[in-house]
């Protein structure tokens, strides 16, 4: 099978993949809503389809970060990349705030509040780290 080199065909192929992804996501959402309506929200959240939906959306967000970082850099030049420790501190603050809010609403289970805070910290740190390294790499490439 030959590799497609025509840019128009590549764009059509990407549009087809996007349409298929949207239809797949809508189908999963419809199935989850039907399950939640018939059996309850707990059953829908425990479904493997919910896990697939969350994982594909997280993956899509992380893949879109590279496009966003490149677009932001070409749109406007940043003077300096934010230091990495600032990203860690921001992530720590978000995790602490979310953990405190979770503990406020559910005081019977403080361990779950810790877990929620740590998960938010790790998620924010991962996204900030990825954006930091993409922007740093882009600024180093521009300097050379």
Residue, then its C-alpha position, 0 to 999 in steps of 0.5 A: x500500500x502506497x503512502x498518500x502524498x496528496x495534501x488534499x487527500x490527507x485532509x479528507x482522510x483526517x476529516x473522515x477520521x474526525x467524523x468517525x471519532x465524533x460518531x463513536x463518542x456520541x454512540x458511547x455517550x448515548x449508551x452511557x446515558x441509556x444505561x444510567x437511565x435504565x440501571x442508575x448512574x453508578x452502573x454507568x460509571x462502572x461500565x468499561x465504556x465510561x473508562x474508554x470515553x474518559x481515556x480517549x478524551x484525555x488522550x485527545x486533549x494531550x495530543x491537542x496540546x502540541x498543536x496549541x503550543x505550536x499555535x500559541x508560539x507562532x501567534x505571539x512570541x512569549x518573552x520567557x517560559x514560566x519556570x518549571x517550579x511555578x508549574x509544580x506550585x500551581x499544580x500543588x495549589x490546584x490539588x490542595x484546593x480540590x482536596x480541601x473541597x472534597x474533604x469539606x463535602x465528605x468529612x467521613x472519608x478523608x482518605x478519598x479527599x487525599x486521593x482526589x487531591x493527589x489525582x488532580x495534582x498529578x493530572x495538572x502536573x502532567x499537562x503543565x509539564x508537557x506544555x512546559x517542555x513543548x514550549x521550551x523545546x520550541x524556544x530552543x529551536x527558535x534560538x538556534 
